[in-house]
Amino acid sequence: MIAYIIRRALYAIPILIGVNIITFVLFFVVNSPDDMARLNLGERRVTQDAIDKWKADRGYDRPLIWNAEAAGKDKVLDTIFYRNSKLLFTFDFGQSDSGRDIGYDISQRMGPSLAIAIPVFLVGLAMTITFALTVAFFRATYLDTWAVVVCVAMMSISSLFYIIGGQFLAGKLLHLVPISGFDTGLAGAKFIVLPVLVGIVGSLGGGIRWYRTIFLEEMNKDYVRTARAKGLSEPRVLYIHVLRNALIPILTGVVVVLPMLFLGSSLITESFFGIPGLGSYTIDAIQRQDFAIVRSMVFLGSCLYIVGLLLTDISYTLVDPRVRLE
């Protein structure tokens, strides 16, 4: 097990390097260092000397990945990519292009993101599995047919509709909760109720339909027919045997959500509800063309996704005795 974990961790290094290279290339293809300097300096007629000074202060005055004018190993080391990436792999995010400590900002904004993402994840997963099992239990009935229709309709509706509709109905029409904002402690509960509800409702349609398909596939297997032949009741077969054997695809789907628990349940949700989380932090950085923040958030998301994949592989051994990590 330990050897497997170490091997998978080593596999993650070239993946992170590749993701980092792609992030650099894509960002600098869209925005040159001169454009970033003009935007951050905030001046319409900024001088070239000011632009050159801004780039030199942040290390953007060098070639991107390959320095043909340098000698020896400096061809790789004396580049924007290496100088901005060498500390990233030690999780030292450094400072943003505006001079703020990125690590401190992440630690401050992680709380609001988790306050929304964790309830949406846990409550949404429980509701999705429960409803999907219920629909599968009443398979080939009118309830099953109408449930599929409703799920497809919910999947077809944009998340913006749920956000704007929830703000209008619960915030402006009924005055139950604030439309936007955030606060700490118990006083902040009223600000996260609506984003959590919107996040849960918006994910139900696709989740129920997907898990229903998984459960129906398991219900047609031989072990289910054997359990029924032994006289077990249908609820017991469904909620014990089928659910347990369907945990592997469920765990596979759960791993995709893991980065969002830290990076914000939804970039759009945090922006619309005024939540000072990591999602809005990333959106603001993109709008300001703050490359230091963008690359840090992309790198952090990649690390969390790789950790999620590793945890998923390990959890397979707990839910399926046929799986063994050699």
C-alpha positions as CSV (number, residue, x, y, z in Angstrom):
1,M,0.0,0.0,0.0
2,I,2.8,2.5,0.9
3,A,4.7,1.6,-2.2
4,Y,1.6,2.2,-4.3
5,I,0.9,5.6,-2.7
6,I,4.6,6.7,-3.3
7,R,4.4,5.5,-6.9
8,R,1.2,7.4,-7.5
9,A,2.6,10.5,-5.8
10,L,5.7,10.4,-8.1
11,Y,3.4,10.0,-11.1
12,A,1.8,13.3,-10.1
13,I,5.0,15.3,-10.6
14,P,5.1,15.2,-14.4
15,I,1.3,15.8,-14.5
16,L,1.7,19.0,-12.4
17,I,4.6,20.2,-14.5
18,G,2.6,19.6,-17.6
19,V,-0.5,21.5,-16.2
20,N,1.8,24.3,-15.1
21,I,3.4,24.6,-18.6
22,I,-0.1,24.7,-20.3
23,T,-1.3,27.3,-17.8
24,F,1.8,29.5,-18.6
25,V,1.5,29.1,-22.3
26,L,-2.3,29.7,-22.5
27,F,-2.1,32.8,-20.2
28,F,0.8,34.4,-22.0
29,V,-0.7,33.7,-25.4
30,V,-3.8,35.7,-24.5
31,N,-2.0,38.4,-22.4
32,S,1.5,39.6,-23.1
33,P,3.5,40.9,-20.1
34,D,3.2,44.4,-21.6
35,D,-0.6,44.1,-21.5
36,M,-0.5,42.8,-17.9
37,A,1.7,45.7,-16.9
38,R,-0.6,48.3,-18.5
39,L,-3.7,46.8,-16.8
40,N,-2.1,46.6,-13.4
41,L,-0.5,50.1,-13.6
42,G,-4.0,51.5,-14.3
43,E,-2.7,54.3,-16.5
44,R,-4.0,55.0,-20.0
45,R,-0.7,56.5,-21.2
46,V,1.9,54.6,-19.2
47,T,5.5,55.0,-20.2
48,Q,7.6,52.1,-21.6
49,D,10.1,52.6,-18.7
50,A,7.3,52.0,-16.2
51,I,6.2,48.9,-18.1
52,D,9.8,47.6,-18.1
53,K,10.2,48.3,-14.4
54,W,6.9,46.5,-13.6
55,K,8.0,43.4,-15.6
56,A,11.4,43.4,-14.1
57,D,10.0,43.5,-10.5
58,R,7.9,40.5,-11.2
59,G,10.3,38.5,-13.3
60,Y,8.3,38.9,-16.5
61,D,11.2,40.4,-18.5
62,R,12.7,37.0,-19.4
63,P,11.7,34.4,-22.0
64,L,8.8,32.2,-21.2
65,I,10.2,28.7,-21.2
66,W,13.5,28.7,-23.1
67,N,16.2,31.4,-22.9
68,A,18.2,31.0,-26.1
69,E,20.6,33.8,-25.1
70,A,21.7,32.2,-21.8
71,A,24.4,29.6,-21.4
72,G,24.2,26.1,-20.1
73,K,21.4,25.3,-17.6
74,D,20.4,28.9,-17.5
75,K,18.6,28.4,-20.8
76,V,16.0,26.7,-18.6
77,L,16.5,28.2,-15.2
78,D,16.6,31.9,-16.4
79,T,13.0,31.8,-17.7
80,I,9.6,33.0,-16.5
81,F,8.4,29.5,-16.1
82,Y,11.2,28.2,-13.9
83,R,11.5,31.3,-11.7
84,N,7.7,31.4,-11.1
85,S,7.3,27.7,-10.6
86,K,10.3,26.6,-8.5
87,L,8.5,27.6,-5.2
88,L,5.1,26.6,-6.4
89,F,6.0,22.9,-5.9
90,T,6.8,23.7,-2.2
91,F,3.3,25.4,-1.9
92,D,5.0,28.7,-1.5
93,F,2.6,30.8,-3.7
94,G,4.5,34.0,-3.2
95,Q,2.9,37.4,-3.9
96,S,0.3,38.4,-6.5
97,D,1.1,40.9,-9.2
98,S,-0.6,43.5,-7.0
99,G,1.7,42.7,-4.1
100,R,-0.6,40.7,-1.8
101,D,0.4,37.4,-0.1
102,I,-1.4,34.7,-2.0
103,G,-1.0,32.1,0.7
104,Y,-2.6,34.5,3.3
105,D,-5.5,35.3,0.9
106,I,-6.2,31.6,0.3
107,S,-6.3,30.8,4.0
108,Q,-8.7,33.7,4.6
109,R,-11.0,32.8,1.7
110,M,-11.0,29.0,2.2
111,G,-13.5,29.3,5.1
112,P,-16.4,31.0,3.1
113,S,-15.9,28.6,0.2
114,L,-16.1,25.5,2.6
115,A,-19.1,27.0,4.4
116,I,-21.0,26.6,1.1
117,A,-19.3,23.7,-0.6
118,I,-19.4,21.2,2.3
119,P,-23.2,21.5,2.9
120,V,-23.9,21.4,-0.8
121,F,-21.7,18.3,-1.2
122,L,-22.9,16.3,1.8
123,V,-26.6,17.2,1.7
124,G,-26.7,17.1,-2.1
125,L,-25.1,13.6,-2.2
126,A,-27.4,12.2,0.4
127,M,-30.5,13.6,-1.3
128,T,-29.3,12.5,-4.8
129,I,-28.6,8.9,-3.7
130,T,-31.9,8.7,-1.7
131,F,-34.0,10.0,-4.6
132,A,-32.2,7.8,-7.1
133,L,-32.7,4.7,-5.0
134,T,-36.4,5.6,-4.6
135,V,-36.9,6.1,-8.4
136,A,-35.0,2.8,-9.1
137,F,-37.3,1.0,-6.6
138,F,-40.4,2.2,-8.5
139,R,-38.8,1.4,-11.9
140,A,-41.0,1.0,-14.9
141,T,-43.9,2.9,-13.2
142,Y,-45.4,6.4,-13.8
143,L,-43.2,7.7,-10.9
144,D,-40.1,6.5,-12.6
145,T,-41.2,8.0,-15.9
146,W,-42.1,11.4,-14.5
147,A,-38.9,11.5,-12.4
148,V,-36.8,11.1,-15.5
149,V,-38.7,13.8,-17.2
150,V,-38.3,16.2,-14.3
151,C,-34.6,15.4,-14.0
152,V,-34.0,16.0,-17.7
153,A,-35.8,19.3,-17.4
154,M,-33.7,20.3,-14.4
155,M,-30.5,19.4,-16.3
156,S,-31.6,21.5,-19.2
157,I,-32.0,24.7,-17.1
158,S,-29.0,26.9,-16.7
159,S,-27.5,27.4,-13.2
160,L,-28.0,31.1,-13.7
161,F,-31.8,30.5,-13.7
162,Y,-31.6,28.8,-10.3
163,I,-29.4,31.6,-8.9
164,I,-31.5,34.5,-10.2
165,G,-34.8,32.8,-9.5
166,G,-33.7,31.9,-5.9
167,Q,-32.6,35.5,-5.3
168,F,-35.8,36.9,-6.6
169,L,-38.1,34.5,-4.8
170,A,-36.4,34.0,-1.5
171,G,-34.6,37.3,-1.2
172,K,-36.7,40.0,-3.0
173,L,-40.2,38.6,-3.0
174,L,-40.4,36.7,0.3
175,H,-37.6,38.6,2.1
176,L,-36.5,35.3,3.8
177,V,-32.7,35.7,3.4
178,P,-30.3,38.4,2.0
179,I,-29.7,38.4,-1.7
180,S,-26.0,38.6,-1.3
181,G,-23.2,39.2,1.2
182,F,-21.3,37.2,3.9
183,D,-20.6,37.3,7.6
184,T,-18.6,35.2,10.0
185,G,-20.0,33.0,12.8
186,L,-23.7,32.3,13.4
187,A,-24.6,35.7,11.8
188,G,-23.4,34.4,8.5
189,A,-25.8,31.4,8.4
190,K,-28.5,33.6,6.8
191,F,-26.1,34.4,3.9
192,I,-25.2,30.8,3.1
193,V,-28.7,29.3,3.2
194,L,-29.8,30.5,-0.3
195,P,-26.5,29.6,-2.0
196,V,-26.6,26.1,-0.5
197,L,-30.2,25.5,-1.6
198,V,-29.4,26.8,-5.1
199,G,-26.4,24.5,-5.3
200,I,-28.3,21.5,-4.1
201,V,-31.3,22.0,-6.4
202,G,-29.1,22.8,-9.4
203,S,-27.2,19.4,-9.0
204,L,-30.2,17.2,-8.3
205,G,-31.4,16.6,-11.9
206,G,-28.1,15.3,-13.3
207,G,-27.2,13.4,-10.1
208,I,-30.4,11.6,-9.8
209,R,-30.5,10.5,-13.4
210,W,-26.9,9.3,-13.3
211,Y,-27.2,7.3,-10.0
212,R,-30.5,5.9,-11.2
213,T,-28.7,4.4,-14.2
214,I,-26.0,2.9,-12.0
215,F,-28.6,1.4,-9.6
216,L,-30.7,-0.1,-12.4
217,E,-27.5,-1.6,-13.9
218,E,-26.7,-3.3,-10.6
219,M,-30.3,-4.5,-10.1
220,N,-30.0,-6.6,-13.3
221,K,-27.0,-8.6,-12.1
222,D,-27.0,-12.2,-10.9
223,Y,-26.3,-11.5,-7.2
224,V,-29.5,-9.4,-7.0
225,R,-31.6,-12.2,-8.4
226,T,-29.9,-14.6,-6.0
227,A,-30.8,-12.3,-3.1
228,R,-34.4,-12.1,-4.2
229,A,-34.5,-15.9,-4.6
230,K,-33.4,-16.3,-1.0
231,G,-36.5,-14.3,0.1
232,L,-35.0,-11.0,0.9
233,S,-37.3,-8.0,0.7
234,E,-36.9,-5.6,-2.2
235,P,-36.0,-2.6,0.1
236,R,-33.3,-4.8,1.8
237,V,-31.9,-5.9,-1.6
238,L,-31.9,-2.3,-2.8
239,Y,-30.6,-0.4,0.1
240,I,-28.0,-2.9,1.3
241,H,-26.8,-5.1,-1.6
242,V,-27.3,-2.8,-4.6
243,L,-26.2,0.4,-2.8
244,R,-23.0,-1.2,-1.5
245,N,-22.0,-2.7,-4.9
246,A,-22.7,0.7,-6.6
247,L,-20.2,2.5,-4.3
248,I,-17.3,2.3,-6.8
249,P,-18.9,4.5,-9.5
250,I,-20.3,6.7,-6.7
251,L,-16.8,7.2,-5.3
252,T,-15.5,7.9,-8.8
253,G,-18.0,10.7,-9.2
254,V,-17.3,12.1,-5.7
255,V,-13.6,12.6,-6.5
256,V,-14.5,15.2,-9.1
257,V,-16.1,17.3,-6.5
258,L,-13.1,17.3,-4.1
259,P,-11.3,20.3,-5.6
260,M,-14.5,22.3,-5.5
261,L,-14.7,21.8,-1.7
262,F,-11.6,24.1,-1.5
263,L,-11.7,26.2,-4.6
264,G,-15.4,27.1,-4.2
265,S,-18.6,25.2,-4.9
266,S,-19.1,27.3,-8.0
267,L,-17.3,30.3,-9.5
268,I,-20.6,31.7,-10.7
269,T,-22.4,31.1,-7.4
270,E,-19.8,33.0,-5.3
271,S,-19.7,35.9,-7.7
272,F,-23.5,36.3,-7.8
273,F,-24.0,36.0,-4.0
274,G,-21.0,38.1,-3.1
275,I,-19.2,35.3,-1.2
276,P,-15.6,36.2,-0.5
277,G,-14.3,32.7,-1.3
278,L,-11.7,31.2,-3.5
279,G,-14.1,31.0,-6.5
280,S,-14.6,34.8,-6.6
281,Y,-10.9,35.2,-5.8
282,T,-10.1,33.3,-9.0
283,I,-12.6,35.2,-11.1
284,D,-11.3,38.6,-9.8
285,A,-7.7,37.5,-10.6
286,I,-8.7,36.6,-14.2
287,Q,-10.4,39.9,-14.7
288,R,-7.4,41.8,-13.4
289,Q,-5.0,39.5,-15.4
290,D,-3.2,38.6,-12.2
291,F,-1.2,35.6,-13.4
292,A,0.4,34.8,-10.1
293,I,-3.0,34.1,-8.5
294,V,-4.3,32.3,-11.6
295,R,-1.4,29.9,-11.7
296,S,-1.6,29.3,-8.0
297,M,-5.2,28.4,-8.1
298,V,-4.8,26.1,-11.1
299,F,-1.9,24.4,-9.4
300,L,-3.8,24.0,-6.1
301,G,-6.8,22.5,-8.0
302,S,-4.6,20.1,-9.8
303,C,-3.0,18.9,-6.6
304,L,-6.4,18.4,-4.9
305,Y,-7.7,16.5,-7.9
306,I,-4.7,14.1,-7.9
307,V,-5.1,13.6,-4.1
308,G,-8.8,12.8,-4.7
309,L,-7.9,10.2,-7.3
310,L,-5.4,8.6,-4.9
311,L,-8.0,8.6,-2.1
312,T,-10.5,7.0,-4.5
313,D,-8.2,4.2,-5.4
314,I,-7.5,3.5,-1.7
315,S,-11.2,3.6,-0.8
316,Y,-11.9,1.0,-3.5
317,T,-10.2,-1.6,-1.4
318,L,-12.6,-0.8,1.5
319,V,-15.8,-1.1,-0.5
320,D,-14.9,-3.9,-2.9
321,P,-12.9,-6.9,-1.6
322,R,-12.0,-7.9,-5.2
323,V,-9.8,-4.8,-5.5
324,R,-6.4,-5.1,-4.0
325,L,-3.6,-2.6,-4.3
326,E,-0.4,-4.5,-5.2
